[in-house]
Amino acid sequence: MSLVDKLTFESRGARGCSDSNYAFGMTTCCERVGIVDHELDEFYWSSDTPSSSLSLLEGAACPFCGASRWDLHDIVHLDQVPEHWRWACTSEPRPGSRRVRPLSEHVRELLAFCERVAGPVPPFDTTLFLEMNGTAARIDAGWRVARDALFTTTEFAPRFDRLLLAGYAWVNLSAYGIWQEALVIGVERPREATGVPAGLTSVNYSGPPHTPEASARWSLNLDVVPS
Ligand SMILES: [Zn+2]
C-alpha cells in the first residue's frame, strides 16, 4: 500500500489521473525525497509547492542538486519520510481519528436520518446533487436553479472529496425531495473557507420540508434553466 494519500496530495495540487498511484521516492544522487506518480512518470519534488513537477521521461536534471545522472528509489517505510512531507501521508483509520469519509457513506447516513425524522423515503431511481449558490431562487415548492449546479453522483463525489479538504467549517447535505424520479440532495457550505483541518469539517444532514399537516413533503419542484 502506498504511503501517499492520493486524495490529500491531489487536493494540494498534484495533477495525476484517476489511475495515478503515488509513492515517495528518494533521489540516488543527493538522497532528497519527493513523490513519484508512477502512472504518468511525474516527479513532485517540492513539499511547499506540491503542484510543481517534472517529467521523468525527458531526462531532466535532478531538481535538487542538478545531477544529470540520477534515479529514484521508492521509500516504503514511514520513518524514512521526512517531516516536511508528512502531511501527504496516508493516515491509518483508527477509532476516534479524523477521517474524511466518502460521499456514499454520507448519503447512506442522510437517508437513515430522513427515515427517522421524515418517515419512509419514497422510491427513486437516481440521486442528483444540487450545489446551492447565489443564483438559486425559491419558487413554489422548490427552486429555480442553473443547469450547471446539478451533478450526478459520479460527477459530484470528487467535488465533495475536495470540499471536505478545503477548510470549510461545515457542509450541509439536505434531502430536498424527489424530482423526476431523482432524489435531489442540496449542498450548502459557508461562503469562506476558514482553514478547518481535513476530517474536521462538520457534515450536517437535514430532511425534506414539512407540510402544514406536519408530514414530510417529498415532491420537489425544480425549474432548471440554462447556465
Ligand atoms: Zn540530486
Residues whose N, C-alpha, C, O or C-beta is under 5 A from the ligand:
A	BS01	ZN	T27 C29 C30 C62 F64 C65 G66 A67
